[in-house]
């Protein structure tokens, strides 16, 4: 289904696929990724990697025999500037409409720039204060939330680690820390919904962030598949 609206004189749309739950249809889980890029960047990692993972998760979920909760897979428009944090940001339009309809997201997972990994020392940076305590090799997937979503974060990280060999670093953090709120999960926080971002940390690791060189040859498809395996397990856990 398309959720169309007008932004900057253009007709744009979020794209949603829903599988309604059988036993607890009012328990809504949103798996989201933005499909827009910025400027002239091809956007292979930011954020075709997240969209590809979301589509594969939807394919896997379609074969689940008993889907007790409602799951929505949503490709969001207008995540990038100049729309980010404005009323024309696709995920904010979506989250606000959920509230208007009397719906509540029990959990939201934002898949944001998940395809780049490095083993070299010094390949990973962080905003303060994380730069003092976390490893300097970009060989992990990061999970981050606000403090209100800590319980969801712990649940997702636990299920992910049981299913996937990919290293996970998970932490709640204040939204004021640069990078913590830089994706569609932020929109769900604004509506009081628990939400978590999964990311390779984008500009803190990826040298081609928002550049013309953000092309498919930069991606680690094996580790992207490990992200899908982990998130699929987390989704199964959330539906219980």
KEGU-279040 format. One line per 2 residues: number of its first residue (from 1); their letters; for each residue x, y, z of N, C-alpha, C. Coordinates in nm, 2 decimals. Example, Ala and Ser with C-alpha at 12.3 -4.5 7.8 and 13.67 -1.06 7.14 Angstrom:
<sites>
1) as) 1.32/-0.57/0.78/1.23/-0.45/0.78/1.32/-0.33/0.78 ~ 1.28/-0.22/0.71/1.37/-0.11/0.71/1.29/0.00/0.79 $
</sites>
This chain:
<sites>
1) xx) 0.08/-0.12/0.00/0.00/0.00/0.00/0.09/0.12/0.00 ~ 0.04/0.23/-0.06/0.11/0.36/-0.07/0.05/0.45/0.03 $
3) xx) 0.13/0.52/0.11/0.08/0.63/0.20/0.14/0.76/0.13 ~ 0.05/0.81/0.05/0.10/0.93/-0.03/0.07/1.06/0.04 $
5) xx) 0.15/1.16/0.01/0.13/1.29/0.07/0.22/1.39/-0.02 ~ 0.20/1.52/0.00/0.27/1.62/-0.07/0.38/1.68/0.01 $
7) xx) 0.50/1.69/-0.06/0.62/1.75/0.01/0.69/1.83/-0.10 ~ 0.71/1.96/-0.06/0.79/2.05/-0.15/0.73/2.05/-0.29 $
9) xx) 0.60/2.04/-0.31/0.54/2.05/-0.44/0.54/1.92/-0.52 ~ 0.58/1.81/-0.45/0.58/1.68/-0.52/0.49/1.59/-0.45 $
11) xx) 0.44/1.49/-0.52/0.36/1.38/-0.46/0.46/1.27/-0.43 ~ 0.47/1.23/-0.30/0.57/1.13/-0.26/0.49/1.03/-0.18 $
13) xx) 0.56/0.92/-0.14/0.48/0.81/-0.07/0.57/0.72/0.01 ~ 0.53/0.68/0.13/0.58/0.57/0.20/0.52/0.44/0.13 $
15) xx) 0.59/0.33/0.13/0.54/0.21/0.08/0.54/0.10/0.19 ~ 0.42/0.05/0.21/0.39/-0.04/0.32/0.34/-0.18/0.28 $
17) xx) 0.40/-0.28/0.34/0.34/-0.42/0.32/0.31/-0.47/0.46 ~ 0.19/-0.51/0.49/0.14/-0.55/0.62/0.10/-0.70/0.62 $
19) xx) 0.14/-0.77/0.72/0.08/-0.90/0.75/0.01/-0.89/0.88 ~ -0.12/-0.90/0.88/-0.19/-0.88/1.00/-0.18/-1.00/1.09 $
21) xx) -0.17/-0.98/1.22/-0.15/-1.09/1.32/-0.28/-1.16/1.34 ~ -0.27/-1.29/1.37/-0.38/-1.38/1.39/-0.44/-1.37/1.53 $
23) xx) -0.35/-1.36/1.63/-0.40/-1.37/1.77/-0.39/-1.23/1.84 ~ -0.29/-1.15/1.80/-0.28/-1.02/1.86/-0.26/-0.91/1.75 $
25) xx) -0.36/-0.89/1.67/-0.34/-0.80/1.56/-0.31/-0.65/1.60 ~ -0.35/-0.62/1.72/-0.32/-0.48/1.77/-0.18/-0.46/1.82 $
27) xx) -0.11/-0.57/1.83/0.04/-0.56/1.86/0.11/-0.54/1.72 ~ 0.16/-0.41/1.70/0.21/-0.38/1.57/0.36/-0.36/1.58 $
29) xx) 0.43/-0.44/1.49/0.58/-0.43/1.49/0.61/-0.37/1.35 ~ 0.69/-0.26/1.35/0.73/-0.20/1.22/0.88/-0.22/1.19 $
31) xx) 0.91/-0.27/1.08/1.04/-0.29/1.03/1.06/-0.19/0.91 ~ 1.15/-0.09/0.93/1.15/0.02/0.83/1.29/0.05/0.78 $
33) xx) 1.30/0.11/0.66/1.42/0.16/0.60/1.39/0.27/0.50 ~ 1.47/0.37/0.50/1.43/0.48/0.40/1.49/0.44/0.26 $
35) xx) 1.42/0.48/0.16/1.46/0.44/0.02/1.52/0.56/-0.05 ~ 1.52/0.68/0.01/1.57/0.79/-0.06/1.72/0.80/-0.04 $
37) xx) 1.79/0.87/-0.13/1.93/0.90/-0.11/1.95/1.05/-0.11 ~ 2.07/1.10/-0.10/2.10/1.24/-0.10/2.18/1.29/-0.22 $
39) xx) 2.14/1.40/-0.27/2.21/1.46/-0.38/2.24/1.37/-0.50 ~ 2.36/1.36/-0.54/2.40/1.27/-0.65/2.46/1.13/-0.60 $
41) xx) 2.44/1.10/-0.47/2.49/0.98/-0.42/2.41/0.86/-0.47 ~ 2.47/0.75/-0.52/2.39/0.64/-0.56/2.32/0.57/-0.44 $
43) xx) 2.37/0.59/-0.32/2.31/0.54/-0.20/2.31/0.39/-0.18 ~ 2.41/0.32/-0.23/2.42/0.17/-0.21/2.41/0.13/-0.07 $
45) xx) 2.49/0.20/0.01/2.49/0.16/0.16/2.38/0.25/0.23 ~ 2.37/0.37/0.19/2.27/0.47/0.26/2.16/0.51/0.16 $
47) xx) 2.06/0.43/0.14/2.03/0.32/0.23/1.97/0.20/0.16 ~ 2.02/0.17/0.04/1.98/0.05/-0.04/2.01/-0.07/0.04 $
49) xx) 2.11/-0.07/0.12/2.15/-0.19/0.21/2.03/-0.22/0.31 ~ 1.98/-0.11/0.37/1.87/-0.13/0.46/1.74/-0.18/0.40 $
51) xx) 1.72/-0.12/0.28/1.59/-0.16/0.21/1.60/-0.30/0.16 ~ 1.72/-0.34/0.11/1.74/-0.48/0.07/1.72/-0.58/0.19 $
53) xx) 1.77/-0.55/0.30/1.75/-0.63/0.42/1.60/-0.64/0.46 ~ 1.53/-0.52/0.45/1.39/-0.52/0.48/1.31/-0.61/0.39 $
55) xx) 1.34/-0.60/0.26/1.27/-0.68/0.16/1.29/-0.83/0.19 ~ 1.41/-0.87/0.22/1.44/-1.01/0.25/1.37/-1.05/0.38 $
57) xx) 1.37/-0.97/0.48/1.29/-1.00/0.60/1.15/-1.02/0.57 ~ 1.09/-0.94/0.48/0.95/-0.95/0.45/0.93/-1.09/0.38 $
59) xx) 1.02/-1.13/0.29/1.01/-1.25/0.22/1.02/-1.37/0.32 ~ 1.11/-1.36/0.41/1.12/-1.47/0.51/0.99/-1.47/0.60 $
61) xx) 0.94/-1.36/0.64/0.83/-1.35/0.73/0.70/-1.41/0.66 ~ 0.69/-1.40/0.53/0.58/-1.45/0.45/0.56/-1.60/0.47 $
63) xx) 0.67/-1.67/0.50/0.66/-1.81/0.51/0.64/-1.86/0.66 ~ 0.63/-1.76/0.75/0.60/-1.80/0.89/0.46/-1.85/0.90 $
65) xx) 0.44/-1.97/0.96/0.31/-2.03/0.96/0.21/-1.95/1.05 ~ 0.26/-1.91/1.17/0.17/-1.85/1.27/0.22/-1.71/1.30 $
67) xx) 0.17/-1.61/1.24/0.21/-1.47/1.26/0.12/-1.41/1.36 ~ 0.15/-1.42/1.49/0.05/-1.38/1.60/0.03/-1.23/1.60 $
69) xx) 0.14/-1.15/1.58/0.13/-1.01/1.59/0.13/-0.95/1.44 ~ 0.09/-0.83/1.43/0.09/-0.76/1.30/0.23/-0.71/1.28 $
71) xx) 0.28/-0.73/1.16/0.41/-0.68/1.12/0.40/-0.60/0.99 ~ 0.46/-0.48/1.00/0.45/-0.39/0.88/0.60/-0.37/0.83 $
73) xx) 0.62/-0.39/0.71/0.75/-0.36/0.64/0.73/-0.23/0.56 ~ 0.80/-0.13/0.60/0.78/0.01/0.54/0.90/0.07/0.48 $
75) xx) 0.90/0.11/0.36/1.00/0.18/0.29/0.96/0.33/0.30 ~ 1.04/0.41/0.38/1.01/0.55/0.40/1.08/0.64/0.30 $
77) xx) 1.00/0.74/0.26/1.05/0.85/0.18/1.11/0.96/0.26 ~ 1.19/1.05/0.20/1.23/1.17/0.26/1.29/1.16/0.40 $
79) xx) 1.38/1.07/0.42/1.46/1.07/0.54/1.58/1.17/0.54 ~ 1.63/1.18/0.42/1.75/1.27/0.40/1.72/1.42/0.41 $
81) xx) 1.82/1.50/0.44/1.80/1.64/0.43/1.76/1.68/0.29 ~ 1.67/1.78/0.27/1.63/1.88/0.37/1.51/1.84/0.45 $
83) xx) 1.46/1.72/0.44/1.34/1.68/0.51/1.36/1.62/0.65 ~ 1.48/1.58/0.68/1.50/1.52/0.81/1.46/1.60/0.92 $
85) xx) 1.38/1.55/1.01/1.32/1.61/1.14/1.22/1.71/1.10 ~ 1.17/1.72/0.98/1.06/1.81/0.94/0.93/1.74/0.93 $
87) xx) 0.82/1.81/0.92/0.69/1.75/0.90/0.67/1.68/0.77 ~ 0.77/1.69/0.68/0.76/1.62/0.55/0.85/1.50/0.54 $
89) xx) 0.91/1.46/0.66/0.99/1.34/0.67/0.89/1.22/0.67 ~ 0.92/1.12/0.58/0.82/1.01/0.56/0.79/0.94/0.68 $
91) xx) 0.89/0.90/0.76/0.86/0.82/0.88/0.79/0.90/0.99 ~ 0.81/1.03/0.99/0.73/1.11/1.09/0.59/1.12/1.04 $
93) xx) 0.56/1.14/0.91/0.43/1.13/0.86/0.36/1.00/0.90 ~ 0.43/0.89/0.88/0.38/0.76/0.91/0.35/0.74/1.06 $
95) xx) 0.45/0.78/1.15/0.43/0.76/1.29/0.31/0.84/1.34 ~ 0.30/0.97/1.29/0.19/1.05/1.33/0.06/1.00/1.29 $
97) xx) 0.05/0.94/1.17/-0.08/0.88/1.13/-0.11/0.76/1.21 ~ -0.01/0.69/1.26/-0.04/0.58/1.35/-0.11/0.63/1.48 $
99) xx) -0.06/0.74/1.53/-0.12/0.80/1.65/-0.26/0.85/1.62 ~ -0.28/0.91/1.51/-0.41/0.97/1.47/-0.51/0.86/1.46 $
101) xx) -0.47/0.74/1.42/-0.56/0.62/1.40/-0.58/0.54/1.53 ~ -0.52/0.59/1.64/-0.53/0.52/1.76/-0.44/0.39/1.77 $
103) xx) -0.34/0.38/1.68/-0.25/0.27/1.68/-0.13/0.30/1.76 ~ -0.07/0.19/1.81/0.06/0.21/1.88/0.16/0.11/1.83 $
105) xx) 0.28/0.15/1.80/0.39/0.06/1.76/0.44/0.00/1.89 ~ 0.43/-0.14/1.90/0.49/-0.21/2.01/0.64/-0.21/2.00 $
107) xx) 0.69/-0.21/1.87/0.84/-0.20/1.85/0.86/-0.15/1.70 ~ 0.97/-0.08/1.69/1.01/-0.03/1.56/1.16/-0.06/1.54 $
109) xx) 1.20/-0.12/1.43/1.34/-0.14/1.40/1.37/-0.07/1.27 ~ 1.47/0.02/1.28/1.51/0.10/1.17/1.64/0.04/1.11 $
111) xx) 1.64/0.00/0.99/1.76/-0.05/0.92/1.83/0.06/0.84 ~ 1.94/0.10/0.89/2.01/0.22/0.84/2.15/0.20/0.81 $
113) xx) 2.19/0.20/0.68/2.33/0.19/0.64/2.40/0.07/0.71 ~ 2.37/-0.05/0.66/2.42/-0.17/0.74/2.52/-0.25/0.66 $
115) xx) 2.58/-0.20/0.55/2.66/-0.28/0.47/2.81/-0.27/0.46 ~ 2.87/-0.19/0.55/3.02/-0.17/0.54/3.08/-0.22/0.67 $
117) xx) 3.19/-0.30/0.65/3.26/-0.36/0.77/3.41/-0.36/0.74 ~ 3.49/-0.33/0.84/3.63/-0.33/0.83/3.70/-0.40/0.95 $
119) xx) 3.81/-0.46/0.93/3.89/-0.53/1.03/4.01/-0.45/1.08 ~ 4.05/-0.34/1.01/4.17/-0.27/1.04/4.15/-0.18/1.17 $
121) xx) 4.25/-0.18/1.24/4.25/-0.09/1.36/4.24/0.05/1.31 ~ 4.16/0.13/1.38/4.13/0.27/1.34/4.02/0.29/1.24 $
123) xx) 3.96/0.18/1.20/3.85/0.19/1.10/3.72/0.24/1.15 ~ 3.71/0.25/1.29/3.59/0.29/1.35/3.61/0.41/1.44 $
125) xx) 3.52/0.50/1.43/3.52/0.62/1.51/3.39/0.63/1.58 ~ 3.38/0.72/1.68/3.25/0.74/1.76/3.24/0.89/1.80 $
127) xx) 3.12/0.93/1.83/3.11/1.06/1.90/3.14/1.04/2.05 ~ 3.18/1.14/2.11/3.20/1.14/2.26/3.07/1.11/2.33 $
129) xx) 3.06/1.03/2.44/3.18/0.97/2.51/3.21/0.83/2.47 ~ 3.14/0.78/2.36/3.17/0.64/2.32/3.31/0.62/2.27 $
131) xx) 3.38/0.72/2.22/3.51/0.71/2.17/3.61/0.66/2.27 ~ 3.58/0.68/2.40/3.67/0.64/2.51/3.67/0.49/2.54 $
133) xx) 3.56/0.42/2.51/3.54/0.29/2.56/3.52/0.18/2.46 ~ 3.48/0.22/2.34/3.44/0.12/2.24/3.55/0.08/2.14 $
135) xx) 3.55/-0.03/2.08/3.66/-0.08/1.99/3.68/0.00/1.87 ~ 3.80/0.00/1.81/3.83/0.09/1.70/3.83/0.01/1.57 $
137) xx) 3.77/-0.11/1.57/3.76/-0.18/1.44/3.61/-0.19/1.40 ~ 3.59/-0.16/1.28/3.45/-0.15/1.23/3.39/-0.28/1.18 $
139) xx) 3.40/-0.38/1.27/3.36/-0.52/1.23/3.23/-0.57/1.30 ~ 3.14/-0.47/1.34/3.02/-0.51/1.41/2.90/-0.43/1.36 $
141) xx) 2.79/-0.48/1.40/2.66/-0.40/1.38/2.63/-0.33/1.51 ~ 2.60/-0.20/1.50/2.56/-0.12/1.62/2.41/-0.12/1.63 $
143) xx) 2.36/-0.13/1.76/2.22/-0.11/1.79/2.21/0.00/1.89 ~ 2.13/0.10/1.86/2.12/0.21/1.95/1.97/0.25/1.97 $
145) xx) 1.94/0.30/2.09/1.81/0.34/2.12/1.81/0.46/2.22 ~ 1.70/0.52/2.24/1.69/0.62/2.35/1.67/0.54/2.48 $
147) xx) 1.67/0.60/2.59/1.65/0.53/2.72/1.52/0.47/2.73 ~ 1.41/0.53/2.68/1.28/0.48/2.68/1.26/0.35/2.61 $
149) xx) 1.36/0.32/2.52/1.35/0.20/2.44/1.45/0.09/2.48 ~ 1.50/0.11/2.60/1.61/0.01/2.65/1.56/-0.13/2.65 $
151) xx) 1.44/-0.15/2.70/1.39/-0.29/2.71/1.38/-0.36/2.57 ~ 1.33/-0.28/2.47/1.33/-0.33/2.34/1.47/-0.36/2.28 $
153) xx) 1.56/-0.27/2.31/1.70/-0.29/2.26/1.76/-0.41/2.32 ~ 1.74/-0.44/2.45/1.80/-0.56/2.51/1.74/-0.69/2.45 $
155) xx) 1.61/-0.68/2.42/1.54/-0.80/2.36/1.59/-0.83/2.22 ~ 1.60/-0.72/2.14/1.65/-0.74/2.01/1.79/-0.79/2.00 $
157) xx) 1.88/-0.73/2.09/2.02/-0.77/2.09/2.04/-0.92/2.13 ~ 1.96/-0.96/2.23/1.97/-1.09/2.28/1.93/-1.20/2.18 $
159) xx) 1.82/-1.17/2.11/1.77/-1.26/2.01/1.87/-1.26/1.89 ~ 1.92/-1.15/1.85/2.01/-1.14/1.74/2.14/-1.22/1.77 $
161) xx) 2.20/-1.20/1.89/2.32/-1.27/1.92/2.30/-1.42/1.92 ~ 2.19/-1.47/1.96/2.17/-1.61/1.96/2.16/-1.67/1.82 $
163) xx) 2.12/-1.59/1.72/2.10/-1.64/1.59/2.21/-1.61/1.49 ~ 2.28/-1.50/1.51/2.38/-1.46/1.41/2.52/-1.45/1.46 $
165) xx) 2.62/-1.48/1.38/2.76/-1.48/1.43/2.81/-1.33/1.43 ~ 2.74/-1.24/1.37/2.79/-1.10/1.36/2.80/-1.04/1.50 $
167) xx) 2.91/-0.97/1.52/2.93/-0.91/1.65/2.83/-0.79/1.66 ~ 2.78/-0.77/1.78/2.68/-0.67/1.81/2.74/-0.58/1.92 $
169) xx) 2.73/-0.45/1.91/2.75/-0.36/2.02/2.62/-0.28/2.03 ~ 2.55/-0.29/2.15/2.42/-0.23/2.17/2.43/-0.14/2.29 $
171) xx) 2.36/-0.02/2.28/2.36/0.07/2.39/2.25/0.17/2.38 ~ 2.18/0.20/2.48/2.09/0.32/2.48/2.18/0.44/2.50 $
173) xx) 2.13/0.55/2.45/2.21/0.68/2.46/2.11/0.80/2.45 ~ 2.15/0.91/2.50/2.07/1.03/2.49/2.06/1.07/2.34 $
175) xx) 1.94/1.11/2.30/1.92/1.15/2.16/2.00/1.27/2.12 ~ 2.06/1.34/2.22/2.15/1.46/2.19/2.28/1.42/2.14 $
177) xx) 2.32/1.29/2.16/2.45/1.25/2.11/2.45/1.24/1.95 ~ 2.54/1.30/1.88/2.54/1.30/1.74/2.53/1.16/1.68 $
179) xx) 2.44/1.13/1.59/2.42/1.00/1.53/2.32/0.92/1.59 ~ 2.29/0.93/1.72/2.19/0.84/1.79/2.05/0.85/1.73 $
181) xx) 2.01/0.97/1.69/1.88/0.99/1.64/1.87/1.01/1.49 ~ 1.98/0.97/1.41/1.99/1.01/1.27/1.92/0.91/1.18 $
183) xx) 1.80/0.87/1.20/1.73/0.79/1.11/1.58/0.78/1.15 ~ 1.51/0.69/1.09/1.36/0.69/1.10/1.31/0.65/1.24 $
185) xx) 1.39/0.58/1.32/1.35/0.55/1.45/1.32/0.68/1.53 ~ 1.39/0.79/1.50/1.37/0.91/1.57/1.22/0.96/1.56 $
187) xx) 1.16/0.93/1.44/1.02/0.97/1.43/0.93/0.90/1.52 ~ 0.96/0.77/1.54/0.88/0.69/1.63/0.90/0.73/1.78 $
189) xx) 1.02/0.77/1.81/1.04/0.83/1.95/0.95/0.95/1.97 ~ 0.93/1.03/1.87/0.85/1.15/1.88/0.71/1.12/1.92 $
191) xx) 0.66/1.00/1.88/0.53/0.96/1.92/0.52/0.87/2.04 ~ 0.63/0.86/2.11/0.64/0.78/2.23/0.65/0.63/2.21 $
193) xx) 0.68/0.59/2.09/0.69/0.45/2.05/0.84/0.40/2.08 ~ 0.85/0.28/2.13/0.99/0.22/2.14/1.05/0.19/2.00 $
195) xx) 1.17/0.23/1.98/1.23/0.21/1.85/1.38/0.20/1.86 ~ 1.44/0.12/1.78/1.59/0.09/1.78/1.64/0.10/1.64 $
197) xx) 1.76/0.16/1.63/1.83/0.16/1.50/1.94/0.06/1.49 ~ 1.95/-0.01/1.38/2.06/-0.10/1.35/2.14/-0.03/1.24 $
199) xx) 2.28/-0.02/1.26/2.36/0.06/1.16/2.50/0.01/1.17 ~ 2.57/0.03/1.06/2.72/0.02/1.06/2.79/0.14/1.11 $
201) xx) 2.71/0.24/1.16/2.75/0.37/1.22/2.77/0.47/1.11 ~ 2.75/0.44/0.98/2.75/0.54/0.88/2.87/0.63/0.88 $
203) xx) 2.86/0.76/0.90/2.98/0.85/0.89/3.09/0.82/0.98 ~ 3.06/0.74/1.09/3.17/0.71/1.18/3.25/0.59/1.14 $
205) xx) 3.22/0.53/1.03/3.29/0.42/0.97/3.31/0.43/0.82 ~ 3.20/0.47/0.75/3.19/0.46/0.61/3.25/0.58/0.54 $
207) xx) 3.36/0.57/0.47/3.43/0.68/0.40/3.35/0.74/0.28 ~ 3.25/0.66/0.24/3.18/0.70/0.12/3.04/0.76/0.15 $
209) xx) 3.02/0.79/0.28/2.89/0.84/0.33/2.85/0.97/0.25 ~ 2.73/0.96/0.20/2.67/1.08/0.12/2.76/1.12/0.01 $
211) xx) 2.83/1.03/-0.05/2.92/1.06/-0.16/2.88/0.99/-0.29 ~ 2.93/1.04/-0.40/2.91/0.97/-0.53/2.97/0.83/-0.53 $
213) xx) 3.06/0.80/-0.44/3.13/0.68/-0.44/3.06/0.57/-0.36 ~ 2.94/0.60/-0.31/2.86/0.51/-0.23/2.79/0.41/-0.33 $
215) xx) 2.87/0.31/-0.37/2.83/0.22/-0.48/2.83/0.08/-0.43 ~ 2.76/-0.01/-0.50/2.74/-0.15/-0.46/2.87/-0.23/-0.43 $
217) xx) 2.98/-0.20/-0.49/3.10/-0.27/-0.47/3.16/-0.25/-0.33 ~ 3.11/-0.15/-0.26/3.17/-0.12/-0.13/3.10/-0.21/-0.02 $
219) xx) 3.00/-0.28/-0.05/2.92/-0.35/0.05/2.97/-0.49/0.08 ~ 2.95/-0.54/0.20/2.99/-0.67/0.25/2.86/-0.75/0.26 $
221) xx) 2.83/-0.83/0.15/2.70/-0.89/0.14/2.69/-1.01/0.23 ~ 2.80/-1.07/0.27/2.79/-1.18/0.37/2.75/-1.13/0.50 $
223) xx) 2.81/-1.02/0.55/2.77/-0.97/0.68/2.63/-0.90/0.67 ~ 2.59/-0.85/0.56/2.45/-0.80/0.55/2.35/-0.92/0.57 $
225) xx) 2.39/-1.03/0.51/2.30/-1.15/0.53/2.30/-1.19/0.68 ~ 2.41/-1.18/0.75/2.41/-1.21/0.89/2.32/-1.11/0.97 $
227) xx) 2.31/-0.98/0.92/2.22/-0.89/0.99/2.08/-0.94/0.97 ~ 2.04/-0.98/0.85/1.91/-1.03/0.82/1.87/-1.15/0.91 $
229) xx) 1.97/-1.25/0.92/1.95/-1.36/1.01/1.92/-1.32/1.15 ~ 1.99/-1.22/1.20/1.97/-1.18/1.34/1.84/-1.10/1.36 $
231) xx) 1.81/-1.01/1.27/1.68/-0.94/1.28/1.56/-1.03/1.26 ~ 1.58/-1.13/1.18/1.47/-1.23/1.16/1.44/-1.30/1.29 $
233) xx) 1.54/-1.34/1.36/1.53/-1.40/1.50/1.47/-1.30/1.60 ~ 1.51/-1.18/1.59/1.46/-1.08/1.68/1.31/-1.05/1.65 $
235) xx) 1.27/-1.05/1.53/1.13/-1.04/1.49/1.04/-1.15/1.54 ~ 1.10/-1.27/1.53/1.03/-1.39/1.59/1.01/-1.38/1.74 $
237) xx) 1.11/-1.33/1.81/1.10/-1.31/1.95/1.00/-1.20/1.99 ~ 0.99/-1.10/1.91/0.90/-0.99/1.94/0.75/-1.03/1.91 $
239) xx) 0.73/-1.13/1.83/0.59/-1.17/1.80/0.54/-1.27/1.91 ~ 0.62/-1.31/2.00/0.57/-1.41/2.10/0.48/-1.34/2.21 $
</sites>
